[in-house]
Amino acid sequence: MFFSLASRGKELLVGTGNIAGFMLWEPNSEENAVVFEDKQASQITAVTVVGDNAYIGMANPARLLKLGKVFASEGVYTSKLVDAGQPAKWASFRLKLTYRRDARY
């Protein structure tokens, strides 16, 4: 179900409900891509574009998100608790981030 719609150049930015998905759709080529899904919110109820940024308003619970075309210089990752079930010695954690040249947001 579509809840919100905005345009940026030739693209349409669409916010959906039930999964709180955000996708880009290019009507001329009919290409589309899901660029964001929220695990907590139920709907994307508002989308607006200001410059190179897209602002997304979500409901259930209410949240506001800014998506930009550049990577943040730093960030935080919080994982779920992992119970090894016995005394354990952990070594290291590696996170591999990849950059897609065709990423639009």
MMTF fields as JSON, N, C-alpha, C and O atoms, coordinates in Angstrom:
{
  "mmtfVersion": "1.0.0",
  "mmtfProducer": "UNKNOWN",
  "numBonds": 419,
  "numAtoms": 420,
  "numGroups": 105,
  "numChains": 1,
  "numModels": 1,
  "chainsPerModel": [1],
  "groupsPerChain": [105],
  "chainIdList": ["A"],
  "bondAtomList": [4, 2, 8, 6, 12, 10, 16, 14, 20, 18, 24, 22, 28, 26, 32, 30, 36, 34, 40, 38, 44, 42, 48, 46, 52, 50, 56, 54, 60, 58, 64, 62, 68, 66, 72, 70, 76, 74, 80, 78, 84, 82, 88, 86, 92, 90, 96, 94, 100, 98, 104, 102, 108, 106, 112, 110, 116, 114, 120, 118, 124, 122, 128, 126, 132, 130, 136, 134, 140, 138, 144, 142, 148, 146, 152, 150, 156, 154, 160, 158, 164, 162, 168, 166, 172, 170, 176, 174, 180, 178, 184, 182, 188, 186, 192, 190, 196, 194, 200, 198, 204, 202, 208, 206, 212, 210, 216, 214, 220, 218, 224, 222, 228, 226, 232, 230, 236, 234, 240, 238, 244, 242, 248, 246, 252, 250, 256, 254, 260, 258, 264, 262, 268, 266, 272, 270, 276, 274, 280, 278, 284, 282, 288, 286, 292, 290, 296, 294, 300, 298, 304, 302, 308, 306, 312, 310, 316, 314, 320, 318, 324, 322, 328, 326, 332, 330, 336, 334, 340, 338, 344, 342, 348, 346, 352, 350, 356, 354, 360, 358, 364, 362, 368, 366, 372, 370, 376, 374, 380, 378, 384, 382, 388, 386, 392, 390, 396, 394, 400, 398, 404, 402, 408, 406, 412, 410, 416, 414],
  "bondOrderList": [1, 1, 1, 1, 1, 1, 1, 1, 1, 1, 1, 1, 1, 1, 1, 1, 1, 1, 1, 1, 1, 1, 1, 1, 1, 1, 1, 1, 1, 1, 1, 1, 1, 1, 1, 1, 1, 1, 1, 1, 1, 1, 1, 1, 1, 1, 1, 1, 1, 1, 1, 1, 1, 1, 1, 1, 1, 1, 1, 1, 1, 1, 1, 1, 1, 1, 1, 1, 1, 1, 1, 1, 1, 1, 1, 1, 1, 1, 1, 1, 1, 1, 1, 1, 1, 1, 1, 1, 1, 1, 1, 1, 1, 1, 1, 1, 1, 1, 1, 1, 1, 1, 1, 1],
  "groupList": [{"groupName": "MET", "atomNameList": ["N", "CA", "C", "O"], "elementList": ["N", "C", "C", "O"], "formalChargeList": [0, 0, 0, 0], "bondAtomList": [1, 0, 2, 1, 3, 2], "bondOrderList": [1, 1, 2], "singleLetterCode": "M", "chemCompType": "L-PEPTIDE LINKING"}, {"groupName": "PHE", "atomNameList": ["N", "CA", "C", "O"], "elementList": ["N", "C", "C", "O"], "formalChargeList": [0, 0, 0, 0], "bondAtomList": [1, 0, 2, 1, 3, 2], "bondOrderList": [1, 1, 2], "singleLetterCode": "F", "chemCompType": "L-PEPTIDE LINKING"}, {"groupName": "SER", "atomNameList": ["N", "CA", "C", "O"], "elementList": ["N", "C", "C", "O"], "formalChargeList": [0, 0, 0, 0], "bondAtomList": [1, 0, 2, 1, 3, 2], "bondOrderList": [1, 1, 2], "singleLetterCode": "S", "chemCompType": "L-PEPTIDE LINKING"}, {"groupName": "LEU", "atomNameList": ["N", "CA", "C", "O"], "elementList": ["N", "C", "C", "O"], "formalChargeList": [0, 0, 0, 0], "bondAtomList": [1, 0, 2, 1, 3, 2], "bondOrderList": [1, 1, 2], "singleLetterCode": "L", "chemCompType": "L-PEPTIDE LINKING"}, {"groupName": "ALA", "atomNameList": ["N", "CA", "C", "O"], "elementList": ["N", "C", "C", "O"], "formalChargeList": [0, 0, 0, 0], "bondAtomList": [1, 0, 2, 1, 3, 2], "bondOrderList": [1, 1, 2], "singleLetterCode": "A", "chemCompType": "L-PEPTIDE LINKING"}, {"groupName": "ARG", "atomNameList": ["N", "CA", "C", "O"], "elementList": ["N", "C", "C", "O"], "formalChargeList": [0, 0, 0, 0], "bondAtomList": [1, 0, 2, 1, 3, 2], "bondOrderList": [1, 1, 2], "singleLetterCode": "R", "chemCompType": "L-PEPTIDE LINKING"}, {"groupName": "GLY", "atomNameList": ["N", "CA", "C", "O"], "elementList": ["N", "C", "C", "O"], "formalChargeList": [0, 0, 0, 0], "bondAtomList": [1, 0, 2, 1, 3, 2], "bondOrderList": [1, 1, 2], "singleLetterCode": "G", "chemCompType": "PEPTIDE LINKING"}, {"groupName": "LYS", "atomNameList": ["N", "CA", "C", "O"], "elementList": ["N", "C", "C", "O"], "formalChargeList": [0, 0, 0, 0], "bondAtomList": [1, 0, 2, 1, 3, 2], "bondOrderList": [1, 1, 2], "singleLetterCode": "K", "chemCompType": "L-PEPTIDE LINKING"}, {"groupName": "GLU", "atomNameList": ["N", "CA", "C", "O"], "elementList": ["N", "C", "C", "O"], "formalChargeList": [0, 0, 0, 0], "bondAtomList": [1, 0, 2, 1, 3, 2], "bondOrderList": [1, 1, 2], "singleLetterCode": "E", "chemCompType": "L-PEPTIDE LINKING"}, {"groupName": "VAL", "atomNameList": ["N", "CA", "C", "O"], "elementList": ["N", "C", "C", "O"], "formalChargeList": [0, 0, 0, 0], "bondAtomList": [1, 0, 2, 1, 3, 2], "bondOrderList": [1, 1, 2], "singleLetterCode": "V", "chemCompType": "L-PEPTIDE LINKING"}, {"groupName": "THR", "atomNameList": ["N", "CA", "C", "O"], "elementList": ["N", "C", "C", "O"], "formalChargeList": [0, 0, 0, 0], "bondAtomList": [1, 0, 2, 1, 3, 2], "bondOrderList": [1, 1, 2], "singleLetterCode": "T", "chemCompType": "L-PEPTIDE LINKING"}, {"groupName": "ASN", "atomNameList": ["N", "CA", "C", "O"], "elementList": ["N", "C", "C", "O"], "formalChargeList": [0, 0, 0, 0], "bondAtomList": [1, 0, 2, 1, 3, 2], "bondOrderList": [1, 1, 2], "singleLetterCode": "N", "chemCompType": "L-PEPTIDE LINKING"}, {"groupName": "ILE", "atomNameList": ["N", "CA", "C", "O"], "elementList": ["N", "C", "C", "O"], "formalChargeList": [0, 0, 0, 0], "bondAtomList": [1, 0, 2, 1, 3, 2], "bondOrderList": [1, 1, 2], "singleLetterCode": "I", "chemCompType": "L-PEPTIDE LINKING"}, {"groupName": "TRP", "atomNameList": ["N", "CA", "C", "O"], "elementList": ["N", "C", "C", "O"], "formalChargeList": [0, 0, 0, 0], "bondAtomList": [1, 0, 2, 1, 3, 2], "bondOrderList": [1, 1, 2], "singleLetterCode": "W", "chemCompType": "L-PEPTIDE LINKING"}, {"groupName": "PRO", "atomNameList": ["N", "CA", "C", "O"], "elementList": ["N", "C", "C", "O"], "formalChargeList": [0, 0, 0, 0], "bondAtomList": [1, 0, 2, 1, 3, 2], "bondOrderList": [1, 1, 2], "singleLetterCode": "P", "chemCompType": "L-PEPTIDE LINKING"}, {"groupName": "ASP", "atomNameList": ["N", "CA", "C", "O"], "elementList": ["N", "C", "C", "O"], "formalChargeList": [0, 0, 0, 0], "bondAtomList": [1, 0, 2, 1, 3, 2], "bondOrderList": [1, 1, 2], "singleLetterCode": "D", "chemCompType": "L-PEPTIDE LINKING"}, {"groupName": "GLN", "atomNameList": ["N", "CA", "C", "O"], "elementList": ["N", "C", "C", "O"], "formalChargeList": [0, 0, 0, 0], "bondAtomList": [1, 0, 2, 1, 3, 2], "bondOrderList": [1, 1, 2], "singleLetterCode": "Q", "chemCompType": "L-PEPTIDE LINKING"}, {"groupName": "TYR", "atomNameList": ["N", "CA", "C", "O"], "elementList": ["N", "C", "C", "O"], "formalChargeList": [0, 0, 0, 0], "bondAtomList": [1, 0, 2, 1, 3, 2], "bondOrderList": [1, 1, 2], "singleLetterCode": "Y", "chemCompType": "L-PEPTIDE LINKING"}],
  "groupTypeList": [0, 1, 1, 2, 3, 4, 2, 5, 6, 7, 8, 3, 3, 9, 6, 10, 6, 11, 12, 4, 6, 1, 0, 3, 13, 8, 14, 11, 2, 8, 8, 11, 4, 9, 9, 1, 8, 15, 7, 16, 4, 2, 16, 12, 10, 4, 9, 10, 9, 9, 6, 15, 11, 4, 17, 12, 6, 0, 4, 11, 14, 4, 5, 3, 3, 7, 3, 6, 7, 9, 1, 4, 2, 8, 6, 9, 17, 10, 2, 7, 3, 9, 15, 4, 6, 16, 14, 4, 7, 13, 4, 2, 1, 5, 3, 7, 3, 10, 17, 5, 5, 15, 4, 5, 17],
  "groupIdList": [1, 2, 3, 4, 5, 6, 7, 8, 9, 10, 11, 12, 13, 14, 15, 16, 17, 18, 19, 20, 21, 22, 23, 24, 25, 26, 27, 28, 29, 30, 31, 32, 33, 34, 35, 36, 37, 38, 39, 40, 41, 42, 43, 44, 45, 46, 47, 48, 49, 50, 51, 52, 53, 54, 55, 56, 57, 58, 59, 60, 61, 62, 63, 64, 65, 66, 67, 68, 69, 70, 71, 72, 73, 74, 75, 76, 77, 78, 79, 80, 81, 82, 83, 84, 85, 86, 87, 88, 89, 90, 91, 92, 93, 94, 95, 96, 97, 98, 99, 100, 101, 102, 103, 104, 105],
  "secStructList": [7, 3, 3, 3, 3, 3, 3, 3, 6, 6, 3, 3, 3, 3, 3, 3, 5, 1, 1, 7, 3, 3, 3, 3, 3, 3, 6, 6, 6, 6, 3, 3, 3, 3, 3, 3, 3, 7, 1, 1, 7, 1, 3, 3, 3, 3, 3, 3, 3, 3, 6, 6, 3, 3, 3, 3, 3, 3, 3, 6, 6, 6, 3, 3, 3, 3, 3, 7, 1, 1, 7, 7, 1, 7, 7, 7, 7, 7, 7, 7, 7, 7, 7, 7, 1, 1, 7, 7, 7, 7, 7, 7, 7, 7, 7, 7, 7, 7, 7, 7, 6, 6, 7, 7, 7],
  "xCoordList": [0.839, 0.0, 0.896, 1.824, 0.633, 1.403, 0.835, -0.375, 1.725, 1.305, 1.791, 1.157, 2.918, 3.472, 4.212, 4.662, 4.323, 4.93, 5.56, 4.969, 6.758, 7.441, 8.201, 8.417, 8.609, 9.385, 10.729, 10.884, 11.695, 13.035, 13.521, 13.896, 13.516, 13.892, 12.931, 11.718, 13.463, 12.634, 12.192, 11.466, 12.617, 12.31, 11.139, 10.896, 10.429, 9.409, 9.93, 10.498, 9.742, 10.128, 8.844, 7.957, 8.737, 7.488, 7.682, 8.63, 6.786, 6.774, 5.602, 4.487, 5.838, 4.804, 4.424, 5.064, 3.371, 2.901, 3.091, 3.539, 2.747, 2.85, 4.281, 4.517, 5.258, 6.664, 7.508, 8.692, 6.949, 7.683, 8.841, 10.002, 8.527, 9.541, 9.62, 8.624, 10.811, 11.039, 11.697, 12.737, 11.11, 11.677, 11.714, 10.963, 12.608, 12.731, 12.147, 12.358, 11.416, 10.827, 11.039, 10.732, 11.565, 11.791, 10.723, 10.845, 9.677, 8.548, 8.906, 8.328, 9.839, 10.164, 10.76, 10.387, 11.675, 12.313, 11.635, 11.915, 10.743, 10.063, 11.027, 10.708, 12.209, 13.164, 12.774, 12.345, 12.929, 12.655, 13.636, 14.218, 13.8, 14.721, 14.233, 13.872, 14.22, 13.937, 15.24, 16.234, 15.242, 16.48, 16.488, 17.527, 15.318, 15.28, 14.043, 12.964, 14.21, 13.089, 13.327, 14.443, 12.287, 12.415, 11.805, 10.66, 12.541, 12.071, 11.145, 10.425, 11.147, 10.331, 9.029, 7.965, 9.102, 7.927, 7.043, 7.51, 5.768, 4.822, 4.562, 4.316, 4.615, 4.314, 5.277, 5.766, 5.546, 6.216, 5.104, 4.531, 4.808, 3.638, 3.958, 3.046, 5.236, 5.61, 6.986, 7.892, 7.134, 8.419, 8.548, 7.628, 9.687, 9.969, 11.441, 12.272, 11.757, 13.127, 13.574, 12.882, 14.747, 15.361, 16.801, 17.61, 17.129, 18.475, 18.757, 17.979, 19.868, 20.252, 19.726, 20.024, 18.956, 18.482, 16.999, 16.218, 16.624, 15.221, 14.905, 15.648, 13.812, 13.362, 12.13, 11.191, 12.142, 11.087, 10.454, 11.143, 9.152, 8.402, 7.734, 7.083, 7.883, 7.337, 6.353, 6.39, 5.477, 4.484, 4.508, 4.904, 4.072, 3.928, 5.237, 5.365, 6.213, 6.28, 6.725, 7.274, 6.477, 6.841, 8.356, 9.022, 8.888, 10.331, 10.525, 9.667, 11.636, 12.026, 13.423, 14.313, 13.616, 14.894, 15.344, 14.533, 16.628, 17.218, 18.109, 19.035, 17.84, 18.687, 19.425, 18.809, 20.75, 21.571, 22.359, 22.335, 23.049, 23.826, 25.261, 26.018, 25.643, 27.011, 27.008, 26.006, 28.121, 28.264, 28.585, 29.234, 28.139, 28.49, 29.955, 30.479, 30.613, 32.03, 32.225, 33.3, 31.204, 31.277, 29.864, 28.883, 29.776, 28.469, 28.567, 29.656, 27.428, 27.361, 26.556, 25.502, 27.055, 26.332, 26.067, 27.0, 24.825, 24.453, 23.838, 22.824, 24.455, 23.95, 23.07, 23.048, 22.35, 21.576, 22.534, 23.665, 22.087, 22.886, 23.116, 22.193, 24.336, 24.676, 25.081, 26.065, 24.322, 24.622, 25.283, 24.641, 26.564, 27.293, 26.875, 27.219, 26.138, 25.659, 26.699, 26.387, 27.891, 28.974, 30.034, 29.969, 31.008, 32.07, 32.745, 33.089, 32.922, 33.501, 34.502, 34.422, 35.423, 36.404, 36.214, 36.405, 35.844, 35.574, 36.84, 37.628, 37.027, 38.223, 37.961, 38.206, 37.478, 37.311, 36.006, 35.344, 35.675, 34.467, 34.873, 35.621, 34.394, 34.686, 33.383, 32.444, 33.334, 32.171, 32.66, 33.526, 32.114, 32.523, 31.424, 30.291, 31.763, 30.826, 31.208, 32.383, 30.246, 30.517, 29.81, 28.772, 30.376, 29.826, 29.335, 30.085, 28.077, 27.516, 27.569, 27.03, 28.215, 28.299, 26.934, 26.739, 25.985, 24.679, 23.694, 22.525, 24.157, 23.264, 22.805, 23.602, 21.525, 20.961, 20.773, 20.771, 20.613, 20.511, 21.253, 21.304],
  "yCoordList": [-1.154, 0.0, 1.233, 1.321, 2.18, 3.418, 4.437, 4.658, 5.054, 6.067, 7.448, 8.442, 7.535, 8.846, 8.794, 7.74, 9.975, 10.067, 11.441, 12.449, 11.48, 12.733, 12.523, 11.383, 13.596, 13.461, 14.142, 15.106, 13.611, 14.199, 13.977, 12.864, 15.027, 14.891, 13.951, 14.163, 12.915, 11.927, 10.78, 9.895, 10.781, 9.676, 10.0, 11.154, 8.956, 9.06, 8.36, 7.272, 8.971, 8.392, 7.967, 8.791, 6.696, 6.125, 5.554, 4.81, 5.905, 5.346, 4.389, 4.715, 3.219, 2.191, 1.919, 2.398, 1.141, 0.762, -0.717, -1.454, -1.139, -2.511, -2.958, -3.752, -2.485, -2.833, -1.567, -1.663, -0.409, 0.859, 0.781, 0.893, 0.591, 0.537, 1.848, 2.559, 2.164, 3.371, 2.944, 2.285, 3.307, 2.882, 4.011, 4.982, 3.858, 4.782, 4.106, 2.913, 4.866, 4.328, 5.321, 6.503, 4.859, 5.682, 5.306, 4.267, 6.127, 5.759, 5.461, 4.55, 6.201, 5.99, 4.616, 3.953, 4.181, 2.873, 1.783, 0.599, 2.18, 1.269, 0.525, -0.553, 1.107, 0.548, 0.992, 2.128, 0.08, 0.456, -0.241, -1.271, 0.346, -0.217, 0.133, 1.279, -0.857, -0.606, -0.137, -0.862, 1.076, 1.624, 1.662, 1.901, 1.424, 1.452, 0.697, 0.828, -0.095, -0.723, -0.552, -0.746, -0.192, 0.011, -1.162, -1.526, -1.761, -2.93, -2.546, -3.4, -1.26, -0.838, -0.173, -0.499, 0.751, 1.51, 0.689, -0.241, 1.042, 0.319, 1.007, 0.341, 2.335, 3.058, 4.213, 4.812, 4.522, 5.768, 6.688, 6.509, 7.675, 8.517, 9.84, 10.529, 10.212, 11.477, 11.348, 10.741, 11.922, 11.97, 13.343, 13.812, 13.989, 15.244, 15.283, 14.645, 16.028, 16.145, 17.588, 18.515, 17.772, 19.081, 18.942, 18.309, 19.52, 19.378, 17.925, 17.287, 17.397, 16.0, 15.046, 13.852, 15.55, 14.728, 14.411, 15.228, 13.226, 12.845, 12.718, 12.082, 13.32, 13.235, 12.348, 12.547, 11.365, 10.366, 10.416, 10.304, 10.584, 10.549, 9.196, 8.735, 8.548, 7.21, 7.23, 8.116, 6.233, 6.124, 4.729, 3.756, 4.663, 3.398, 2.646, 1.556, 3.147, 4.415, 5.549, 5.314, 6.767, 7.949, 8.124, 8.061, 8.346, 8.578, 9.499, 9.566, 10.203, 11.027, 10.609, 10.484, 10.395, 9.904, 10.772, 11.169, 11.065, 11.808, 10.854, 10.266, 10.698, 9.898, 10.835, 11.653, 10.718, 11.564, 10.733, 9.503, 11.4, 10.716, 10.427, 9.822, 10.845, 10.627, 9.737, 9.652, 9.085, 8.25, 9.109, 10.147, 8.689, 9.36, 9.087, 8.031, 10.021, 9.839, 8.821, 8.233, 8.608, 7.601, 7.146, 7.798, 6.023, 5.491, 4.524, 4.252, 4.007, 3.075, 1.861, 1.997, 0.685, -0.555, -1.237, -1.491, -1.531, -2.235, -3.558, -3.603, -4.64, -5.97, -6.525, -6.019, -7.569, -8.284, -9.061, -9.347, -9.398, -10.171, -11.575, -12.211, -12.046, -13.407, -14.185, -13.846, -15.221, -16.054, -17.33, -18.144, -17.51, -18.69, -19.943, -21.055, -19.773, -20.914, -21.501, -22.411, -21.012, -21.476, -20.388, -19.457, -20.478, -19.469, -19.48, -20.536, -18.308, -18.217, -17.076, -16.125, -17.181, -16.139, -15.668, -16.433, -14.423, -13.882, -13.265, -12.66, -13.414, -12.888, -11.484, -10.506, -11.368, -10.047, -9.979, -10.986, -8.783, -8.518, -7.777, -6.802, -8.223, -7.54, -7.164, -7.959, -5.952, -5.465, -4.963, -4.091, -5.504, -5.093, -4.234, -4.684, -3.003, -2.089, -1.98, -1.817, -2.065, -1.934, -0.695, -0.284, -0.122, 1.068, 0.686, 0.147, 0.966, 0.711, 2.0, 3.024, 1.947, 3.135, 3.597, 4.785, 2.671, 3.034, 3.419, 3.686, 3.451, 3.8, 5.248, 6.146, 5.445, 6.784, 7.481, 8.711, 6.714, 7.244, 6.344, 6.597],
  "zCoordList": [0.0, 0.0, 0.0, 0.805, -0.887, -0.945, 0.037, 0.089, 0.816, 1.777, 1.403, 1.759, 0.683, 0.365, -0.961, -1.411, -1.573, -2.899, -3.058, -2.671, -3.626, -3.943, -5.236, -5.648, -5.878, -7.115, -6.96, -6.211, -7.693, -7.752, -9.164, -9.533, -9.95, -11.36, -12.057, -12.026, -12.687, -13.388, -12.499, -12.951, -11.242, -10.333, -9.416, -9.065, -9.044, -8.009, -6.766, -6.857, -5.618, -4.34, -3.647, -3.425, -3.305, -2.814, -1.41, -1.159, -0.509, 0.843, 0.976, 0.569, 1.538, 1.637, 3.082, 4.018, 3.235, 4.559, 4.801, 3.923, 5.993, 6.485, 6.717, 7.628, 5.933, 6.143, 6.278, 6.603, 6.045, 6.033, 5.057, 5.449, 3.801, 2.752, 1.999, 1.864, 1.508, 0.721, -0.574, -0.552, -1.7, -2.969, -3.977, -3.888, -4.938, -6.059, -7.281, -7.502, -8.072, -9.299, -10.408, -10.253, -11.536, -12.717, -13.744, -14.392, -13.909, -14.77, -16.228, -16.82, -16.816, -18.235, -18.492, -19.46, -17.645, -17.831, -17.008, -17.193, -16.095, -15.174, -14.252, -13.752, -14.028, -13.083, -11.68, -11.475, -10.707, -9.32, -8.407, -8.746, -7.248, -6.258, -4.869, -4.603, -3.974, -2.565, -1.949, -1.964, -1.404, -0.85, 0.677, 1.292, 1.289, 2.751, 3.225, 2.647, 4.286, 4.987, 6.47, 6.953, 7.193, 8.626, 9.363, 9.097, 10.28, 11.032, 12.176, 12.694, 12.588, 13.723, 13.29, 13.816, 12.344, 11.937, 11.002, 10.345, 10.953, 10.104, 8.772, 7.766, 8.755, 7.529, 7.314, 8.273, 6.058, 5.691, 5.232, 4.158, 6.062, 5.82, 5.141, 4.683, 5.064, 4.437, 3.794, 4.364, 2.609, 1.915, 1.283, 0.614, 1.493, 0.812, 0.438, 1.084, -0.596, -1.079, -0.912, -1.333, -0.291, -0.144, -0.608, 0.07, -1.745, -2.301, -2.636, -3.345, -2.131, -2.373, -1.305, -1.347, -0.356, 0.755, 0.629, 0.141, 1.071, 1.18, 2.663, 3.409, 3.083, 4.468, 4.494, 3.723, 5.391, 5.453, 6.84, 7.854, 6.869, 8.124, 8.258, 7.321, 9.411, 9.642, 10.81, 11.664, 10.823, 11.896, 12.499, 11.858, 13.747, 14.497, 14.681, 14.123, 15.418, 16.117, 15.19, 14.113, 15.631, 14.846, 14.82, 15.853, 13.612, 13.444, 12.254, 11.374, 12.219, 11.081, 10.669, 11.509, 9.382, 8.873, 7.713, 6.876, 7.663, 6.549, 5.766, 6.326, 4.488, 3.611, 2.678, 1.996, 2.646, 1.787, 0.801, 0.851, -0.084, -1.114, -0.685, -1.444, 0.508, 0.965, 2.204, 2.914, 2.455, 3.64, 4.852, 4.724, 6.017, 7.258, 7.568, 7.213, 8.221, 8.549, 9.669, 9.786, 10.489, 11.535, 11.879, 11.52, 12.577, 12.925, 14.085, 14.593, 14.5, 15.612, 15.168, 14.546, 15.49, 15.215, 16.546, 17.308, 16.83, 18.047, 17.658, 16.961, 18.11, 17.74, 18.844, 19.966, 18.5, 19.503, 20.394, 19.999, 21.583, 22.521, 21.972, 21.464, 22.078, 21.653, 22.904, 23.561, 23.226, 24.386, 23.886, 23.222, 24.2, 23.747, 24.517, 24.118, 25.613, 26.373, 27.314, 28.082, 27.273, 28.139, 28.165, 27.363, 29.062, 29.026, 27.651, 27.122, 27.098, 25.753, 25.7, 26.477, 24.793, 24.565, 23.122, 22.177, 22.973, 21.643, 21.074, 21.802, 19.812, 19.15, 18.62, 19.326, 17.417, 16.826, 16.043, 15.793, 15.678, 14.901, 13.642, 13.709, 12.507, 11.249, 10.575, 10.522, 10.063, 9.335, 7.987, 7.92, 6.929, 5.596, 4.999, 4.83, 4.683, 4.036, 2.576, 2.25, 1.714, 0.294, -0.235, 0.284, -1.25, -1.89, -3.261, -4.075, -3.515, -4.844, -5.644, -5.224, -6.789, -7.641, -8.132, -8.388, -8.265, -8.778, -7.677, -7.957, -6.424, -5.312, -5.47, -5.743, -5.294, -5.467, -4.137, -4.081, -3.054, -1.706, -0.787, 0.417]
}
